Amino acid sequence: MKILNKENILSIPVISEKETRFLGFVDVLDIASSVYHEWLKVSSELNGDLFPDEKYFETPISELLNYSRIDYPYFVSTTDTIEKVIQLFRSPRVAHRLHRVAVLDENKKMVDVLSQSDIIRFAAANITKFKSKKSKIAEELKIIRAPIMLKVDCSIADALLCVCNNMISGIALVDEQFQLIGNFSASDLRGIDPSCFTFFSGSVLQFLSKQSTPKPTKFMKEQSTLEEIVKEIASDNIHRIFVTSDAGFPKGVISLIDIITIL
């Protein structure tokens, strides 16, 4: 957690002690999900709203690998083509459950990490090469999925449970009129440390209000083109964009993998 916090990153690769074998990734959702389940266990056993003790945070990270089930341990080679990498990300067996892969050299040593965001940035920089698709609208490309949403005043515990149970990294937040007003995602857990886990009984709204620089929730219309969507996501470095009605109701969501599957 100290490394994730210091580097202000969401995920970190894990290798064997001899630094010869890539084991997988541990990200903020793995940690938060694990602590949440420990919190439920302790609270239930002792009949109180208790926080896991310090010993819990000495748990080996090997026990947290893909705890949230959204980051499978896949790797590619430095000699693989971008086409092969894209095919891996959109493979039916891992689609929507593969956020990043390790890059190994000829000696099987990990030298880098390649994420969905990297692929989207590549697509944005080379959007002219997608001549047959770049001008098509999102509705036509069938990249809009039904959004999963919760009220913004729900508890962090409920939001985290919703994310984990659906094996996704983010959900829409709506007000009493079900209008889109924000989103809760793994990015909102960036920079967490053990002291942060007192928030489980608090609301999502309270948690987000404490962030110094929260990312704005982006939304577009169904008539937005692939080029517009890709450039918007790449320029703002976000992981999803919502589709709303004229009245502001969330009608759908487009995530990075939804775009990658049609590249």
C-alpha positions as a printed Julia matrix, in Angstrom:
263×3 Matrix{Float64}:
   0.0     0.0     0.0
   2.89    2.36    0.72
   4.26    1.82   -2.79
   0.88    2.38   -4.46
   0.38    5.5    -2.36
   3.86    6.91   -2.94
   3.77    6.35   -6.7
   0.1     7.39   -6.95
  -0.77    4.31   -9.0
  -3.65    1.84   -8.99
  -1.84   -1.44   -9.54
   1.53   -3.07   -9.07
   2.98   -6.24  -10.64
   4.11   -9.05   -8.36
   7.09  -11.25   -9.16
   8.65  -14.25   -7.43
  11.36  -13.68   -4.83
  14.1   -14.53   -7.31
  12.63  -12.01   -9.78
  12.34  -14.67  -12.43
   8.61  -15.28  -12.7
   5.67  -12.92  -13.09
   2.89  -13.9   -10.67
   0.18  -11.34  -11.31
  -1.07   -7.92  -10.23
  -2.35   -6.47   -6.98
  -4.43   -3.32   -7.28
  -6.38   -1.01   -5.0
  -9.6    -2.96   -5.55
  -7.92   -6.2    -4.47
  -6.79   -4.52   -1.26
 -10.06   -2.7    -0.57
 -12.11   -5.84   -1.27
  -9.95   -7.97    0.99
 -10.11   -5.44    3.83
 -13.87   -5.12    3.36
 -14.41   -8.87    3.77
 -12.14   -8.91    6.82
 -14.09   -5.96    8.22
 -17.36   -7.88    7.75
 -15.88  -10.96    9.39
 -14.52   -9.12   12.43
 -17.66   -7.03   12.86
 -19.86  -10.12   12.66
 -17.8   -12.22   15.04
 -17.52   -9.54   17.7
 -20.88   -7.94   17.04
 -19.46   -4.5    16.49
 -18.37   -2.03   13.86
 -14.7    -2.91   14.18
 -11.72   -2.31   11.95
  -9.2    -5.06   11.06
  -6.18   -4.83   13.38
  -2.68   -3.93   12.28
  -1.65   -7.58   11.92
  -4.06   -7.93    9.03
  -2.03   -5.45    6.99
   0.96   -7.77    7.26
  -0.85  -10.26    5.0
   1.47  -11.39    2.14
   0.41   -9.82   -1.14
   0.45  -13.28   -2.73
  -2.88  -13.84   -0.96
  -4.4   -10.8    -2.66
  -3.52  -11.58   -6.27
  -6.66  -10.88   -8.32
  -8.78  -10.91   -5.15
 -11.36   -8.71   -6.88
 -11.37  -11.04   -9.94
 -10.93   -8.24  -12.48
  -7.22   -8.49  -13.25
  -6.12  -11.89  -14.52
  -2.34  -12.56  -14.67
  -1.59  -12.52  -18.39
   1.6   -11.5   -20.14
   2.82  -10.67  -23.64
   6.25  -10.59  -25.24
   8.18   -7.5   -26.3
   8.11   -8.93  -29.84
   4.31   -9.34  -30.0
   2.42   -7.06  -32.37
  -0.19   -4.57  -31.21
  -2.75   -6.63  -33.15
  -1.93   -9.71  -31.08
  -2.18   -7.71  -27.84
  -5.58   -6.31  -28.83
  -6.78   -9.82  -29.66
  -5.76  -10.95  -26.18
  -7.66   -8.13  -24.48
 -10.83   -8.79  -26.46
 -10.69  -12.57  -26.16
 -14.08  -13.83  -24.86
 -12.43  -15.72  -22.01
 -10.93  -12.58  -20.48
 -12.96   -9.69  -21.95
 -14.0    -7.22  -19.22
 -11.67   -9.04  -16.81
  -8.27   -8.06  -18.17
  -7.14   -4.52  -17.43
  -3.39   -4.84  -17.91
  -0.74   -7.34  -18.94
   2.92   -7.77  -18.07
   5.46   -7.38  -20.88
   8.26   -9.96  -20.79
  11.56   -9.91  -22.67
  13.28  -12.86  -24.35
  14.54  -14.04  -20.94
  11.0   -14.06  -19.51
  11.86  -11.11  -17.29
   9.16   -8.49  -16.85
  10.21   -5.18  -18.35
   6.97   -3.21  -18.57
   3.2    -3.17  -18.14
   0.68   -2.57  -20.93
  -2.82   -1.46  -19.98
  -6.17   -0.86  -21.65
  -5.46    2.87  -21.39
  -2.23    2.42  -23.38
  -4.18    0.76  -26.19
  -6.79    3.54  -26.22
  -4.06    6.2   -26.37
  -2.5     4.3   -29.28
  -5.89    4.2   -31.02
  -6.42    7.93  -30.46
  -3.01    8.74  -31.94
  -3.75    6.53  -34.96
  -7.48    7.12  -35.34
  -7.14    7.92  -39.05
  -6.18    4.29  -39.66
  -9.65    3.19  -38.55
 -11.27    4.63  -41.66
 -14.31    2.36  -41.7
 -15.16    2.85  -38.03
 -13.98    6.24  -36.8
 -17.05    8.07  -38.14
 -19.59    5.51  -36.95
 -21.68    6.4   -33.92
 -21.59    4.5   -30.64
 -25.11    3.15  -31.06
 -24.24    1.71  -34.47
 -21.04    0.11  -33.17
 -22.97   -1.54  -30.32
 -20.4    -0.55  -27.71
 -22.91    0.85  -25.21
 -23.68   -1.38  -22.23
 -26.38   -1.0   -19.61
 -25.0     0.99  -16.67
 -24.87   -0.35  -13.14
 -25.86    2.42  -10.77
 -26.34    3.24   -7.1
 -27.63    6.25   -5.21
 -24.86    8.67   -4.33
 -25.77    8.5    -0.64
 -25.27    4.72   -0.46
 -22.49    3.43    1.78
 -18.97    2.85    0.52
 -19.39   -0.77    1.62
 -22.4    -1.18   -0.71
 -20.59    0.5    -3.6
 -17.52   -1.68   -3.16
 -19.66   -4.81   -2.93
 -21.49   -3.82   -6.13
 -18.21   -3.31   -7.98
 -16.76   -6.63   -6.81
 -19.89   -8.74   -7.33
 -20.24   -7.47  -10.89
 -16.48   -7.79  -11.56
 -16.25   -4.24  -12.88
 -14.08   -1.31  -11.9
 -16.69    1.44  -11.76
 -20.39    2.26  -11.33
 -22.66    5.23  -12.02
 -23.89    7.38   -9.13
 -27.34    8.94   -9.38
 -29.41   11.33   -7.28
 -32.97   10.89   -5.99
 -34.32   11.62   -9.49
 -31.94    9.02  -10.97
 -29.98   11.65  -12.83
 -26.28   10.97  -13.32
 -24.17   13.05  -10.94
 -20.95   11.07  -10.67
 -19.26    7.7   -10.61
 -17.36    5.53   -8.16
 -14.4     3.53   -9.43
 -11.02    2.06   -8.62
  -9.47    5.43   -9.44
 -11.25    6.92   -6.43
  -9.28    4.55   -4.2
  -5.96    5.9    -5.46
  -3.65    6.83   -2.59
  -5.42    4.81    0.11
  -3.6     3.71    3.26
  -4.69    1.67    6.32
  -6.24    4.72    7.98
  -8.61    5.16    5.04
 -10.54    2.0     5.82
 -12.6     3.63    8.52
 -14.86    4.78    5.68
 -16.88    1.58    5.23
 -19.84    2.85    7.23
 -19.76    6.26    5.54
 -21.46    7.25    2.29
 -19.91    7.43   -1.16
 -20.71   11.15   -1.23
 -18.76   11.73    1.99
 -15.81    9.73    0.68
 -15.67   11.51   -2.68
 -16.0    14.94   -1.07
 -12.72   14.34    0.78
 -10.76   13.9    -2.43
  -8.5    16.79   -3.32
  -8.8    16.48   -7.11
 -11.67   14.18   -8.06
 -11.97   13.39  -11.76
 -15.11   14.78  -13.41
 -17.67   12.3   -14.71
 -17.76   12.42  -18.5
 -20.85   11.77  -20.59
 -21.78   11.82  -24.26
 -24.79   11.21  -26.48
 -25.56    8.04  -28.43
 -24.8     9.93  -31.64
 -21.15   10.51  -30.65
 -18.68    8.97  -33.09
 -15.93    6.51  -32.27
 -13.35    9.2   -33.01
 -14.98   11.63  -30.58
 -15.25    9.01  -27.85
 -11.68    7.71  -28.19
 -10.17   11.19  -28.23
 -12.24   12.29  -25.22
 -11.22    9.26  -23.16
  -7.56    9.48  -24.16
  -7.21   13.22  -23.57
  -8.86   13.09  -20.14
  -7.19    9.81  -19.14
 -10.46    8.28  -17.94
 -11.67    4.68  -17.95
 -15.31    5.05  -18.92
 -17.73    7.5   -20.41
 -21.47    7.52  -19.76
 -24.25    7.91  -22.28
 -27.1    10.07  -21.01
 -30.53   11.13  -22.16
 -31.38   14.79  -22.73
 -32.79   14.81  -19.19
 -29.52   13.56  -17.72
 -30.55    9.97  -17.03
 -27.78    7.38  -17.54
 -28.73    5.22  -20.53
 -25.47    3.37  -20.92
 -21.75    3.27  -20.34
 -18.77    2.8   -22.66
 -15.62    1.42  -21.06
 -12.14    1.0   -22.48
 -12.64   -2.68  -23.23
 -15.88   -1.95  -25.11
 -13.84    0.16  -27.51
 -10.95   -2.3   -27.69
 -13.31   -5.12  -28.71
 -14.21   -3.34  -31.96
 -10.76   -2.03  -32.94
